[in-house]
Amino acid sequence: MALDFPNAPTVGQKYPATPIQGTPTYVWDGQKWTTQGAPTSGKTPLYTDGGQITTGGFGITAFANPSGNFTVDPLKGNYQTATNNGAFTVTAPSIDCAVDLIVINGAAAGAIIFTGFNSQNVGGEAISTVNGQRFLVSIRRVGGYSSYVVKALQ
């Protein structure tokens, strides 16, 4: 259910006016809607006209890219993995994003080619083909400019 807050609330006004199970009650303080009472799911969301603030942590499940060539897709998550079981190509993302990719070398690890990036591994480390080694590839695209940097995790 999408929440449809009143357009011209008064100070102290509650939304929803009649409580709904599983939905927090919000109160207008004259500038922003804040939650009232016990938080749901152990978290207290706070929404302001400047954006959203996350209070508390969250868990993630990293997306496992398929073997072989792939294009970085941030819509599959900001944390991803790839297993290096032979040479393959990683193509830059097509939308602005931040993705951390863990590359895990398998027994038949090969060279990885990065294509479509404006800046390639400036100040980073080389990716080896040694079985079992892991690498963090931090991929960023901002304003259409894409880059990556590698950190060996040995």
TIRO-2110 file (N, C-alpha, C; in Angstrom, 1 decimal):
// TIRO-2110
0.8, -1.2, 0.0, N, 1, A
0.0, 0.0, 0.0, CA, 1, A
0.9, 1.2, 0.0, C, 1, A
0.7, 2.1, -0.9, N, 2, A
1.5, 3.4, -1.0, CA, 2, A
0.8, 4.4, 0.0, C, 2, A
1.6, 5.1, 0.7, N, 3, A
1.1, 6.1, 1.6, CA, 3, A
0.9, 7.4, 0.9, C, 3, A
-0.3, 8.0, 1.1, N, 4, A
-0.6, 9.3, 0.5, CA, 4, A
-0.8, 10.4, 1.5, C, 4, A
0.3, 11.0, 1.9, N, 5, A
0.3, 12.0, 3.0, CA, 5, A
-0.5, 13.2, 2.5, C, 5, A
-1.2, 13.9, 3.5, N, 6, A
-1.9, 15.1, 3.2, CA, 6, A
-1.0, 16.2, 2.7, C, 6, A
-1.5, 17.0, 1.8, N, 7, A
-0.7, 18.1, 1.1, CA, 7, A
-0.5, 19.3, 2.1, C, 7, A
-1.4, 19.6, 2.9, N, 8, A
-1.3, 20.8, 3.8, CA, 8, A
-1.6, 20.4, 5.3, C, 8, A
-0.6, 19.6, 5.9, N, 9, A
-0.9, 19.1, 7.2, CA, 9, A
-0.7, 20.2, 8.3, C, 9, A
-1.3, 20.0, 9.4, N, 10, A
-1.2, 20.9, 10.5, CA, 10, A
-0.3, 20.3, 11.6, C, 10, A
0.4, 21.1, 12.4, N, 11, A
1.3, 20.6, 13.4, CA, 11, A
0.6, 19.7, 14.3, C, 11, A
1.2, 18.5, 14.5, N, 12, A
0.6, 17.5, 15.4, CA, 12, A
-0.4, 16.6, 14.7, C, 12, A
-0.7, 16.8, 13.4, N, 13, A
-1.6, 15.9, 12.6, CA, 13, A
-0.9, 14.6, 12.5, C, 13, A
-1.7, 13.5, 12.6, N, 14, A
-1.2, 12.2, 12.5, CA, 14, A
-1.6, 11.5, 11.2, C, 14, A
-0.8, 10.7, 10.6, N, 15, A
-1.1, 10.0, 9.4, CA, 15, A
-0.6, 8.6, 9.5, C, 15, A
-1.3, 7.6, 9.2, N, 16, A
-2.8, 7.6, 9.0, CA, 16, A
-3.5, 8.0, 10.2, C, 16, A
-4.7, 8.7, 10.0, N, 17, A
-5.5, 9.1, 11.2, CA, 17, A
-6.0, 7.9, 12.0, C, 17, A
-6.4, 6.8, 11.3, N, 18, A
-6.8, 5.6, 11.9, CA, 18, A
-5.6, 4.6, 11.7, C, 18, A
-5.0, 4.1, 12.9, N, 19, A
-3.8, 3.2, 12.7, CA, 19, A
-4.1, 2.0, 11.8, C, 19, A
-3.0, 1.6, 11.1, N, 20, A
-3.1, 0.5, 10.2, CA, 20, A
-2.0, -0.5, 10.7, C, 20, A
-2.4, -1.7, 11.0, N, 21, A
-1.4, -2.7, 11.5, CA, 21, A
-0.2, -2.8, 10.5, C, 21, A
1.0, -2.8, 11.1, N, 22, A
2.2, -2.9, 10.3, CA, 22, A
2.7, -1.6, 9.6, C, 22, A
1.9, -0.5, 9.8, N, 23, A
2.3, 0.8, 9.2, CA, 23, A
2.5, 1.7, 10.4, C, 23, A
3.7, 2.4, 10.4, N, 24, A
3.9, 3.3, 11.5, CA, 24, A
3.0, 4.5, 11.4, C, 24, A
2.8, 5.1, 12.6, N, 25, A
2.0, 6.4, 12.6, CA, 25, A
3.0, 7.5, 12.5, C, 25, A
2.7, 8.5, 11.6, N, 26, A
3.6, 9.6, 11.4, CA, 26, A
2.9, 10.9, 12.0, C, 26, A
3.7, 11.8, 12.5, N, 27, A
3.2, 13.0, 13.0, CA, 27, A
3.9, 14.2, 12.3, C, 27, A
3.2, 15.2, 11.9, N, 28, A
3.8, 16.4, 11.2, CA, 28, A
4.3, 17.3, 12.3, C, 28, A
5.6, 17.7, 12.3, N, 29, A
6.1, 18.6, 13.3, CA, 29, A
6.2, 20.0, 12.8, C, 29, A
5.7, 20.3, 11.7, N, 30, A
5.7, 21.6, 11.1, CA, 30, A
6.7, 21.7, 10.0, C, 30, A
7.7, 20.7, 9.9, N, 31, A
8.7, 20.7, 8.8, CA, 31, A
8.7, 19.4, 8.1, C, 31, A
8.5, 18.3, 8.9, N, 32, A
8.6, 16.9, 8.4, CA, 32, A
7.7, 16.0, 9.1, C, 32, A
7.5, 14.8, 8.4, N, 33, A
6.8, 13.7, 9.1, CA, 33, A
7.8, 12.9, 9.8, C, 33, A
7.5, 12.6, 11.1, N, 34, A
8.3, 11.7, 11.9, CA, 34, A
7.4, 10.6, 12.4, C, 34, A
8.1, 9.4, 12.8, N, 35, A
7.3, 8.3, 13.3, CA, 35, A
7.0, 8.6, 14.8, C, 35, A
5.9, 8.0, 15.3, N, 36, A
5.5, 8.1, 16.6, CA, 36, A
5.3, 6.7, 17.2, C, 36, A
5.7, 6.6, 18.4, N, 37, A
5.5, 5.3, 19.1, CA, 37, A
6.6, 4.3, 18.7, C, 37, A
6.3, 3.0, 19.0, N, 38, A
7.3, 2.0, 18.8, CA, 38, A
7.6, 1.8, 17.3, C, 38, A
8.8, 1.7, 16.9, N, 39, A
9.2, 1.5, 15.5, CA, 39, A
8.7, 0.1, 15.1, C, 39, A
8.5, 0.0, 13.8, N, 40, A
8.2, -1.3, 13.2, CA, 40, A
9.5, -2.0, 12.8, C, 40, A
9.5, -3.3, 12.9, N, 41, A
10.7, -4.1, 12.5, CA, 41, A
12.0, -3.6, 13.2, C, 41, A
11.9, -2.9, 14.3, N, 42, A
13.1, -2.5, 15.1, CA, 42, A
13.8, -1.3, 14.5, C, 42, A
13.3, -0.7, 13.5, N, 43, A
13.9, 0.5, 12.9, CA, 43, A
12.9, 1.7, 12.9, C, 43, A
13.5, 2.9, 13.0, N, 44, A
12.6, 4.1, 13.0, CA, 44, A
13.0, 4.9, 11.7, C, 44, A
12.1, 4.9, 10.7, N, 45, A
12.4, 5.7, 9.5, CA, 45, A
12.1, 7.2, 9.8, C, 45, A
12.9, 8.0, 9.2, N, 46, A
12.7, 9.4, 9.3, CA, 46, A
12.8, 10.0, 7.9, C, 46, A
11.7, 10.7, 7.5, N, 47, A
11.7, 11.2, 6.1, CA, 47, A
11.7, 12.7, 6.2, C, 47, A
12.5, 13.4, 5.5, N, 48, A
12.6, 14.8, 5.5, CA, 48, A
12.4, 15.3, 4.0, C, 48, A
12.2, 16.6, 3.8, N, 49, A
12.1, 17.0, 2.5, CA, 49, A
13.4, 17.0, 1.7, C, 49, A
14.5, 16.7, 2.4, N, 50, A
15.8, 16.6, 1.8, CA, 50, A
16.2, 15.2, 1.4, C, 50, A
15.4, 14.2, 1.7, N, 51, A
15.7, 12.8, 1.3, CA, 51, A
15.3, 11.9, 2.5, C, 51, A
16.0, 10.8, 2.5, N, 52, A
15.7, 9.8, 3.5, CA, 52, A
17.0, 9.5, 4.3, C, 52, A
16.8, 9.2, 5.5, N, 53, A
17.9, 8.8, 6.4, CA, 53, A
17.7, 7.4, 6.9, C, 53, A
18.7, 6.5, 6.7, N, 54, A
18.6, 5.2, 7.2, CA, 54, A
19.1, 5.1, 8.6, C, 54, A
18.3, 4.6, 9.5, N, 55, A
18.8, 4.4, 10.9, CA, 55, A
18.9, 2.9, 11.2, C, 55, A
20.0, 2.4, 11.2, N, 56, A
20.2, 1.0, 11.5, CA, 56, A
20.8, 0.3, 10.2, C, 56, A
21.3, -0.9, 10.4, N, 57, A
22.0, -1.6, 9.3, CA, 57, A
21.0, -2.4, 8.5, C, 57, A
21.6, -3.1, 7.6, N, 58, A
20.8, -4.0, 6.7, CA, 58, A
21.7, -5.1, 6.2, C, 58, A
21.2, -6.2, 5.9, N, 59, A
21.9, -7.4, 5.4, CA, 59, A
21.7, -7.4, 3.9, C, 59, A
22.7, -8.0, 3.2, N, 60, A
22.6, -8.1, 1.7, CA, 60, A
23.0, -9.6, 1.3, C, 60, A
22.5, -9.9, 0.2, N, 61, A
23.0, -11.2, -0.5, CA, 61, A
23.6, -10.7, -1.8, C, 61, A
24.9, -11.0, -1.9, N, 62, A
25.6, -10.6, -3.2, CA, 62, A
25.1, -11.4, -4.4, C, 62, A
24.9, -10.7, -5.5, N, 63, A
24.5, -11.3, -6.7, CA, 63, A
25.7, -12.0, -7.3, C, 63, A
25.5, -13.2, -7.7, N, 64, A
26.6, -14.0, -8.4, CA, 64, A
26.4, -13.9, -9.9, C, 64, A
27.4, -13.2, -10.5, N, 65, A
27.3, -13.1, -12.0, CA, 65, A
27.6, -14.4, -12.6, C, 65, A
27.0, -14.7, -13.8, N, 66, A
27.2, -15.9, -14.5, CA, 66, A
28.7, -16.0, -15.0, C, 66, A
29.1, -17.2, -15.2, N, 67, A
30.5, -17.4, -15.8, CA, 67, A
30.5, -16.8, -17.1, C, 67, A
31.7, -16.3, -17.5, N, 68, A
31.9, -15.7, -18.8, CA, 68, A
31.7, -14.2, -18.8, C, 68, A
31.6, -13.6, -20.0, N, 69, A
31.5, -12.2, -20.1, CA, 69, A
30.2, -11.7, -19.5, C, 69, A
30.3, -10.5, -18.9, N, 70, A
29.0, -9.8, -18.4, CA, 70, A
29.2, -8.3, -18.3, C, 70, A
28.1, -7.6, -18.4, N, 71, A
28.1, -6.2, -18.2, CA, 71, A
27.7, -5.9, -16.7, C, 71, A
28.4, -5.0, -16.0, N, 72, A
28.0, -4.7, -14.6, CA, 72, A
26.6, -4.1, -14.6, C, 72, A
25.7, -4.7, -13.9, N, 73, A
24.3, -4.2, -13.8, CA, 73, A
24.0, -3.9, -12.3, C, 73, A
24.0, -2.6, -11.9, N, 74, A
23.8, -2.2, -10.6, CA, 74, A
22.4, -2.6, -10.1, C, 74, A
21.4, -2.8, -11.0, N, 75, A
20.1, -3.2, -10.6, CA, 75, A
20.1, -4.6, -10.0, C, 75, A
21.2, -5.3, -10.1, N, 76, A
21.3, -6.7, -9.5, CA, 76, A
21.9, -6.6, -8.1, C, 76, A
22.2, -5.4, -7.7, N, 77, A
22.7, -5.2, -6.4, CA, 77, A
24.1, -4.4, -6.4, C, 77, A
24.4, -3.8, -5.3, N, 78, A
25.6, -3.0, -5.2, CA, 78, A
26.8, -3.9, -4.8, C, 78, A
26.5, -5.2, -4.4, N, 79, A
27.5, -6.1, -4.1, CA, 79, A
27.4, -7.3, -4.9, C, 79, A
28.4, -7.7, -5.7, N, 80, A
28.3, -8.8, -6.6, CA, 80, A
29.6, -9.6, -6.6, C, 80, A
29.5, -10.8, -7.1, N, 81, A
30.7, -11.7, -7.2, CA, 81, A
30.8, -12.2, -8.6, C, 81, A
32.0, -12.7, -8.9, N, 82, A
32.3, -13.3, -10.2, CA, 82, A
33.4, -14.4, -9.9, C, 82, A
33.2, -15.6, -10.5, N, 83, A
34.3, -16.6, -10.4, CA, 83, A
35.1, -16.6, -11.7, C, 83, A
36.4, -16.6, -11.5, N, 84, A
37.3, -16.5, -12.7, CA, 84, A
37.7, -18.0, -13.0, C, 84, A
37.0, -18.6, -13.9, N, 85, A
37.3, -20.0, -14.3, CA, 85, A
37.8, -20.0, -15.8, C, 85, A
38.3, -18.9, -16.2, N, 86, A
38.8, -18.7, -17.6, CA, 86, A
38.6, -17.3, -18.0, C, 86, A
39.4, -16.9, -19.0, N, 87, A
39.4, -15.5, -19.5, CA, 87, A
38.0, -15.0, -19.8, C, 87, A
37.7, -13.8, -19.4, N, 88, A
36.3, -13.2, -19.7, CA, 88, A
36.5, -11.7, -19.7, C, 88, A
35.4, -11.0, -20.1, N, 89, A
35.3, -9.6, -20.2, CA, 89, A
34.3, -9.0, -19.3, C, 89, A
34.6, -7.9, -18.6, N, 90, A
33.7, -7.2, -17.8, CA, 90, A
33.4, -5.9, -18.5, C, 90, A
32.2, -5.6, -18.8, N, 91, A
31.8, -4.3, -19.5, CA, 91, A
31.3, -3.3, -18.5, C, 91, A
31.7, -2.1, -18.7, N, 92, A
31.2, -1.0, -17.8, CA, 92, A
29.7, -0.9, -17.7, C, 92, A
29.2, -0.4, -16.5, N, 93, A
27.7, -0.3, -16.4, CA, 93, A
27.2, 0.9, -17.3, C, 93, A
26.0, 0.8, -17.7, N, 94, A
25.4, 1.8, -18.6, CA, 94, A
24.7, 2.9, -17.9, C, 94, A
24.6, 2.8, -16.5, N, 95, A
23.9, 3.8, -15.7, CA, 95, A
24.8, 4.2, -14.5, C, 95, A
24.7, 5.4, -14.0, N, 96, A
25.5, 5.8, -12.8, CA, 96, A
25.2, 4.9, -11.7, C, 96, A
26.3, 4.5, -10.9, N, 97, A
26.1, 3.6, -9.9, CA, 97, A
27.5, 3.4, -9.1, C, 97, A
27.4, 2.6, -8.1, N, 98, A
28.6, 2.1, -7.3, CA, 98, A
28.4, 0.7, -7.0, C, 98, A
29.3, -0.2, -7.5, N, 99, A
29.2, -1.6, -7.4, CA, 99, A
30.5, -2.1, -6.9, C, 99, A
30.5, -3.0, -5.9, N, 100, A
31.7, -3.7, -5.4, CA, 100, A
31.6, -5.1, -5.9, C, 100, A
32.6, -5.5, -6.6, N, 101, A
32.6, -6.9, -7.2, CA, 101, A
33.8, -7.7, -6.6, C, 101, A
33.5, -8.8, -6.0, N, 102, A
34.5, -9.7, -5.6, CA, 102, A
34.8, -10.8, -6.6, C, 102, A
36.0, -10.8, -7.1, N, 103, A
36.4, -11.8, -8.1, CA, 103, A
37.2, -12.9, -7.4, C, 103, A
36.8, -14.2, -7.6, N, 104, A
37.4, -15.3, -6.9, CA, 104, A
38.0, -16.2, -8.0, C, 104, A
39.3, -16.4, -7.9, N, 105, A
40.0, -17.2, -8.9, CA, 105, A
39.7, -18.7, -8.7, C, 105, A
39.3, -19.4, -9.8, N, 106, A
39.2, -20.8, -9.8, CA, 106, A
40.5, -21.5, -10.3, C, 106, A
40.5, -22.8, -10.4, N, 107, A
41.7, -23.5, -10.8, CA, 107, A
42.1, -23.2, -12.3, C, 107, A
41.2, -22.7, -13.1, N, 108, A
41.5, -22.4, -14.5, CA, 108, A
41.4, -20.9, -14.8, C, 108, A
41.7, -20.1, -13.8, N, 109, A
41.6, -18.6, -13.9, CA, 109, A
42.3, -18.1, -15.1, C, 109, A
41.7, -17.1, -15.8, N, 110, A
42.3, -16.5, -16.9, CA, 110, A
42.4, -15.0, -16.8, C, 110, A
42.8, -14.4, -17.8, N, 111, A
42.9, -12.9, -17.8, CA, 111, A
41.5, -12.3, -17.9, C, 111, A
41.3, -11.2, -17.2, N, 112, A
40.1, -10.5, -17.2, CA, 112, A
40.3, -9.2, -18.0, C, 112, A
39.4, -8.9, -19.0, N, 113, A
39.5, -7.7, -19.7, CA, 113, A
38.4, -6.8, -19.3, C, 113, A
38.7, -5.5, -19.0, N, 114, A
37.7, -4.5, -18.6, CA, 114, A
37.5, -3.6, -19.8, C, 114, A
36.3, -3.5, -20.3, N, 115, A
36.0, -2.7, -21.5, CA, 115, A
34.9, -1.6, -21.2, C, 115, A
35.0, -0.5, -21.9, N, 116, A
34.0, 0.6, -21.8, CA, 116, A
34.2, 1.5, -20.6, C, 116, A
35.3, 1.3, -19.8, N, 117, A
35.6, 2.2, -18.7, CA, 117, A
36.5, 3.4, -19.2, C, 117, A
36.2, 4.6, -18.6, N, 118, A
36.9, 5.8, -19.0, CA, 118, A
38.3, 5.8, -18.2, C, 118, A
38.3, 5.2, -17.0, N, 119, A
39.5, 5.2, -16.2, CA, 119, A
39.7, 3.7, -15.8, C, 119, A
40.9, 3.2, -16.0, N, 120, A
41.1, 1.8, -15.7, CA, 120, A
42.2, 1.5, -14.6, C, 120, A
41.7, 1.1, -13.5, N, 121, A
42.6, 0.7, -12.4, CA, 121, A
43.7, 1.6, -12.0, C, 121, A
43.4, 2.9, -12.0, N, 122, A
44.4, 3.9, -11.6, CA, 122, A
44.8, 3.8, -10.1, C, 122, A
46.0, 3.5, -9.9, N, 123, A
46.5, 3.3, -8.5, CA, 123, A
46.1, 1.9, -7.9, C, 123, A
45.5, 1.0, -8.7, N, 124, A
45.1, -0.3, -8.2, CA, 124, A
46.1, -1.3, -8.4, C, 124, A
45.8, -2.5, -8.0, N, 125, A
46.7, -3.7, -8.1, CA, 125, A
46.3, -4.6, -9.2, C, 125, A
47.2, -5.5, -9.6, N, 126, A
46.9, -6.4, -10.7, CA, 126, A
46.1, -7.6, -10.2, C, 126, A
45.3, -8.1, -11.1, N, 127, A
44.6, -9.4, -10.8, CA, 127, A
45.4, -10.5, -11.3, C, 127, A
45.7, -11.4, -10.4, N, 128, A
46.5, -12.6, -10.8, CA, 128, A
45.6, -13.7, -11.3, C, 128, A
46.2, -14.9, -11.7, N, 129, A
45.4, -16.0, -12.0, CA, 129, A
45.6, -17.2, -11.1, C, 129, A
46.2, -16.9, -9.9, N, 130, A
46.5, -17.9, -8.9, CA, 130, A
45.2, -18.4, -8.2, C, 130, A
45.0, -19.7, -8.3, N, 131, A
43.8, -20.4, -7.7, CA, 131, A
43.6, -20.0, -6.3, C, 131, A
42.3, -19.6, -6.0, N, 132, A
41.9, -19.3, -4.6, CA, 132, A
42.1, -17.8, -4.2, C, 132, A
42.8, -17.0, -5.0, N, 133, A
43.0, -15.6, -4.7, CA, 133, A
41.7, -14.8, -5.0, C, 133, A
41.5, -13.8, -4.2, N, 134, A
40.3, -12.9, -4.3, CA, 134, A
40.7, -11.5, -4.5, C, 134, A
39.9, -10.8, -5.2, N, 135, A
40.1, -9.3, -5.5, CA, 135, A
38.8, -8.6, -5.4, C, 135, A
38.9, -7.4, -4.8, N, 136, A
37.8, -6.5, -4.7, CA, 136, A
38.0, -5.5, -5.9, C, 136, A
37.0, -5.4, -6.7, N, 137, A
37.0, -4.5, -7.9, CA, 137, A
35.9, -3.4, -7.5, C, 137, A
36.3, -2.2, -7.2, N, 138, A
35.3, -1.1, -6.9, CA, 138, A
35.0, -0.4, -8.2, C, 138, A
33.8, -0.5, -8.6, N, 139, A
33.3, 0.1, -9.9, CA, 139, A
32.4, 1.3, -9.6, C, 139, A
32.7, 2.4, -10.3, N, 140, A
31.9, 3.6, -10.1, CA, 140, A
31.6, 4.2, -11.5, C, 140, A
30.4, 4.7, -11.6, N, 141, A
30.0, 5.5, -12.8, CA, 141, A
29.2, 6.7, -12.2, C, 141, A
29.8, 7.9, -12.5, N, 142, A
29.1, 9.1, -12.0, CA, 142, A
29.2, 10.1, -13.2, C, 142, A
28.0, 10.6, -13.5, N, 143, A
27.9, 11.6, -14.6, CA, 143, A
28.3, 11.0, -15.9, C, 143, A
28.1, 9.7, -16.0, N, 144, A
28.5, 9.0, -17.3, CA, 144, A
29.9, 8.6, -17.4, C, 144, A
30.8, 9.0, -16.4, N, 145, A
32.2, 8.6, -16.4, CA, 145, A
32.4, 7.4, -15.5, C, 145, A
32.9, 6.3, -16.1, N, 146, A
33.1, 5.1, -15.4, CA, 146, A
34.5, 4.8, -15.1, C, 146, A
34.7, 4.2, -13.9, N, 147, A
36.1, 3.8, -13.5, CA, 147, A
36.0, 2.5, -12.7, C, 147, A
37.2, 1.9, -12.5, N, 148, A
37.3, 0.8, -11.5, CA, 148, A
38.7, 0.8, -11.0, C, 148, A
38.8, 0.2, -9.8, N, 149, A
40.1, 0.1, -9.1, CA, 149, A
40.1, -1.3, -8.4, C, 149, A
41.3, -2.0, -8.4, N, 150, A
41.4, -3.3, -7.9, CA, 150, A
42.2, -3.3, -6.6, C, 150, A
41.7, -4.1, -5.6, N, 151, A
42.4, -4.3, -4.4, CA, 151, A
42.6, -5.8, -4.2, C, 151, A
43.8, -6.3, -4.1, N, 152, A
44.1, -7.7, -3.9, CA, 152, A
43.7, -8.0, -2.4, C, 152, A
43.1, -9.1, -2.2, N, 153, A
42.6, -9.5, -0.8, CA, 153, A
43.4, -10.6, -0.2, C, 153, A
44.7, -10.7, -0.6, N, 154, A
45.5, -11.8, -0.1, CA, 154, A
46.2, -11.3, 1.1, C, 154, A
END
